[in-house]
Amino acid sequence: MNEHDTLGERLAQQGISRRSFLKFCAALASMMALPPGAASAIAETLIKTKRPSVIWLSFQECTGCTESLTRSDTPTLENMIFNMISLDYHHTLQAASGYGAEKSREDAMKEFYGKYLLLVDGSIPLKDGGIYSTIAGRTNLDLLQEVAKGAAAIVAVGTCASFGGIPEARPNPTGAVPVSDIIKDKPIINVSGCPPIPVVITGVLAHYLTFGELPALDDLGRPKSFYGQSIHDRCYRRPFYDQGKFAKTFDDEGARNGWCLFELGCKGPITHNACATTKWNGGTSFPIESGHGCLGCSEPHFWDGGSFYAPLSTPTSPLNLATDAVVAGAAIGAGITIANRMKKNAAKSEHQTATVADLEK
Amino acid sequence: MNLQNIPVSIESAEEYSIGSLHALLVEIATLLEEFARDGTRGSIDLNSLPFAAGEYDKLRQFLGQGEVSVRIEAVGPSEIMETRYPGVWWVTHYNVEGDIVADMLEITDIPEIIKSQSADIAAGLELLRAQLNDEVPQ
């Protein structure tokens, strides 16, 4: 493996014009919330940058984060991002397998020790010695600790790698933890979301390559340019919240009028992400635009934060219960479960459909 | 199958305003004033602004179309249009699938993307010289 060439050389080899690259940088500036005028400066910097080696480790995850990136709506521009890096190990995407795959990781680590970027998706199980997820016979914990040693920085891609995510949801059977619980001596940037917005992943990489450092982060280690504002603050339905106009059910007049979904459980006010402006599916829409509240998937413990359909004002705090309260809660929970099952059975016997609202009464 | 091939039509919501339009037009006027005064270029990233249904189209209608429009084919099309307010350009970049990847207003005499880039000029010159050597037209 040789020292990587510059992005400019790479683009020239592929016959991509500088104007095309300038256009790409305009899109990058937009996604990084930089002034559009910064596109020229970004282009000048990136064109001379040597492509860094990137090692991508996938642990306890569903591959949704990789899907988000590779099935993004902008394939050609995303290809340019892949031109900007040398993806030397990604066990889902690479052609090599078995010993060949592990050798390419080891070669990249040796050649670019101290310089490579480490991307991680998925959480890391610690229970029972970490045996619940292994790669090439090694635990995720072992692999992460080894690869992190030589990394210049770590990008935790997705909510699982950032905060533990769904594997860490109660009762957390595998003892799953995020990257930041294990690695304490490297800069870590959390790109949370389930999955994260593809342009946020690429934007973070572009920022690192352009400025040679990690972007400004919030208190949860996420880039402020994407997570600096809440979904609520950027939501086009926000004026209805201010006016006190709320949809009460998913098919009432308020819902049809596009009123605020707060009372239907929208977690937008406590969720920080760029969905409201970046949107999904080629800029088509984001969940609230499709009539469903935000689930809060880019926040820690979103899976355990109470019902997705209960308003934030509902006094539930399942994450901060004391031990005895947990015992009491378990009993109450069991009672509620039985009650819900009875309601569901009753509805079934009467040929009625049990709705989410029924179960939460 | 890509997104465009899925036969789903998006029903536009009833129009209402959240007040973005007026604020945006004031900002455009301020930037244009600065450019006219001392040549300071400005730009507004439309992707980062929340628009209520109909507001984006109203902005298009208000700014209108001026004398110049340019289409560029570079990793997907780009449309650059001078609005009816000279110096205010609407620049929209699309990817090859036709989705908008950047959408901005530029306050300048000519957007940078329209200009021939020096690296491209150098590459073009090299190509021209090589072709002149290989196949000289008679």
Interface residues (C-beta under 8 A of the other chain):
Chain A: G8 A12 I16 S17 R18 R19 S20 L22 K23 F24 A26 A27 A29 S30 A33 P35 P36 G37 A39 S40 I47 D73 T74 P75 T76 L77 M80 R234 C235 Y236 R238 P239 N257 G258 A276 T277 T278 N281 G282 G283 T284 S285
Chain B: L3 I10 A13 E14 I18 G19 R41 G42 S43 I44 D45 N47 S48 L49 P50 F51 A52 A53 I72 A74 V75 G76 S78 V91 H93 N95 V96 E97 D99 I100 V101 A102 D103 M104 E106 E112 I113 S116 Q117 S118 A119 D120 A123
